[in-house]
Amino acid sequence: MQELRVQVRLEVDDESHDIDLQPKLLAAVRAVENETGRTFAGVEPRIDEADLPAAKVAVLLLAGHWYRNREAVTVGSAGSDLPMGVKLLLNPLAKMGI
């Protein structure tokens, strides 16, 4: 949670926004798992140790994006399912299916 607070430019010990940040963090973890077809822990296939930093940054970017953009549509800009930086980080991690 502290890393997400820093990501959204809050003081690292400022817990006053945690009630809003926590569900966004959990949703971002789930979104990364769904997008890659891999999990952070538990059931296989898991995200490889070498890929964890990219997956973690993607989670922070996505949760931060949702924190700053509270609505599903952002007026005045092009929309996308995932912010570009998140897509760039996750594309190489996606589990390829046949």
Backbone hydrogen bonds in HBPLUS format (Angstrom, degrees):
<---DONOR---> <-ACCEPTOR-->    atom                        ^
c    i                          cat <-CA-CA->   ^        H-A-AA   ^      H-
h    n   atom  resd res      DA  || num        DHA   H-A  angle D-A-AA Bond
n    s   type  num  typ     dist DA aas  dist angle  dist       angle   num
A0005-ARG N   A0001-MET O   2.95 MM   4  6.29 155.1  2.01 152.2 159.3     1
A0006-VAL N   A0002-GLN O   3.07 MM   4  6.38 158.2  2.12 149.0 154.0     2
A0007-GLN N   A0003-GLU O   2.94 MM   4  6.15 154.3  2.01 141.6 149.3     3
A0008-VAL N   A0004-LEU O   3.02 MM   4  6.30 149.5  2.11 151.6 157.6     4
A0010-LEU N   A0005-ARG O   2.76 MM   5  5.00 169.5  1.77 152.4 150.6     5
A0009-ARG N   A0006-VAL O   2.98 MM   3  4.86 159.2  2.03 107.8 111.1     6
A0014-ASP N   A0011-GLU O   2.98 MM   3  5.14 168.5  1.99 116.3 119.1     7
A0018-ASP N   A0015-GLU O   3.14 MM   3  5.26 163.1  2.17 110.2 115.4     8
A0020-ASP N   A0017-HIS O   2.96 MM   3  5.49 140.3  2.12 114.1 124.9     9
A0021-LEU N   A0017-HIS O   2.91 MM   4  6.13 154.2  1.97 149.3 157.7    10
A0022-GLN N   A0018-ASP O   2.84 MM   4  5.60 171.1  1.85 151.0 152.2    11
A0024-LYS N   A0021-LEU O   3.09 MM   3  5.25 117.9  2.49 102.3 118.0    12
A0025-LEU N   A0021-LEU O   2.89 MM   4  6.13 151.7  1.97 158.4 167.5    13
A0026-LEU N   A0022-GLN O   3.02 MM   4  6.30 166.1  2.04 157.2 160.1    14
A0027-ALA N   A0023-PRO O   2.91 MM   4  6.00 157.8  1.96 142.0 148.7    15
A0028-ALA N   A0024-LYS O   2.88 MM   4  5.97 148.7  1.98 139.8 148.5    16
A0029-VAL N   A0025-LEU O   3.00 MM   4  6.28 156.7  2.05 150.3 155.9    17
A0030-ARG N   A0026-LEU O   3.07 MM   4  6.34 163.5  2.10 147.3 151.5    18
A0031-ALA N   A0027-ALA O   2.83 MM   4  6.04 154.7  1.89 146.2 153.8    19
A0032-VAL N   A0028-ALA O   2.93 MM   4  6.13 159.5  1.97 150.4 154.9    20
A0033-GLU N   A0029-VAL O   2.97 MM   4  6.22 160.2  2.01 150.3 156.1    21
A0034-ASN N   A0030-ARG O   2.84 MM   4  6.06 158.3  1.88 150.7 156.9    22
A0035-GLU N   A0031-ALA O   2.83 MM   4  5.96 159.8  1.87 148.6 154.5    23
A0036-THR N   A0032-VAL O   2.99 MM   4  6.05 154.1  2.06 147.3 153.2    24
A0037-GLY N   A0033-GLU O   2.84 MM   4  5.61 136.3  2.03 140.0 151.4    25
A0095-LYS N   A0036-THR O   2.63 MM  59  5.64 159.9  1.67 145.8 150.0    26
A0039-THR N   A0045-PRO O   3.02 MM   6  6.49 150.1  2.11 139.0 148.1    27
A0047-ILE N   A0039-THR O   2.78 MM   8  5.77 151.8  1.86 161.6 158.1    28
A0051-ASP N   A0048-ASP O   2.90 MM   3  5.20 138.5  2.07 106.8 119.2    29
A0052-LEU N   A0049-GLU O   3.29 MM   3  5.31 156.0  2.35 101.5 108.5    30
A0055-ALA N   A0051-ASP O   3.10 MM   4  6.34 163.4  2.12 156.7 162.0    31
A0056-LYS N   A0052-LEU O   2.80 MM   4  5.90 158.0  1.85 156.9 162.8    32
A0057-VAL N   A0053-PRO O   2.98 MM   4  6.19 160.7  2.02 149.1 153.7    33
A0058-ALA N   A0054-ALA O   2.98 MM   4  6.17 156.7  2.03 145.2 151.9    34
A0059-VAL N   A0055-ALA O   2.98 MM   4  6.26 152.9  2.05 145.6 152.5    35
A0060-LEU N   A0056-LYS O   3.00 MM   4  6.31 163.2  2.03 151.9 155.9    36
A0061-LEU N   A0057-VAL O   2.83 MM   4  6.06 162.8  1.86 155.6 160.4    37
A0062-LEU N   A0058-ALA O   2.92 MM   4  6.02 164.1  1.95 149.3 153.8    38
A0063-ALA N   A0059-VAL O   2.89 MM   4  6.02 171.5  1.90 156.1 158.8    39
A0064-GLY N   A0060-LEU O   2.90 MM   4  5.89 156.8  1.95 143.0 150.3    40
A0065-HIS N   A0061-LEU O   2.85 MM   4  6.00 150.5  1.94 143.2 151.7    41
A0066-TRP N   A0062-LEU O   2.98 MM   4  6.28 161.5  2.02 152.8 156.7    42
A0067-TYR N   A0063-ALA O   2.95 MM   4  6.15 142.5  2.10 141.0 151.9    43
A0068-ARG N   A0064-GLY O   3.00 MM   4  6.24 156.7  2.05 150.2 155.0    44
A0069-ASN N   A0065-HIS O   2.86 MM   4  5.91 145.8  1.97 148.3 158.7    45
A0086-VAL N   A0083-PRO O   2.95 MM   3  5.41 125.2  2.25 111.7 125.7    46
A0087-LYS N   A0083-PRO O   3.13 MM   4  6.52 157.8  2.19 154.3 161.1    47
A0088-LEU N   A0084-MET O   2.95 MM   4  6.24 163.8  1.98 159.3 163.5    48
A0089-LEU N   A0085-GLY O   3.11 MM   4  6.29 149.7  2.21 140.3 147.7    49
A0090-LEU N   A0086-VAL O   2.94 MM   4  6.12 151.4  2.02 150.9 159.1    50
A0091-ASN N   A0087-LYS O   2.91 MM   4  5.81 159.3  1.95 157.7 159.7    51
A0093-LEU N   A0090-LEU O   2.84 MM   3  5.12 136.9  2.03 110.3 123.8    52
A0094-ALA N   A0091-ASN O   3.35 MM   3  5.47 156.2  2.41 105.0 111.5    53
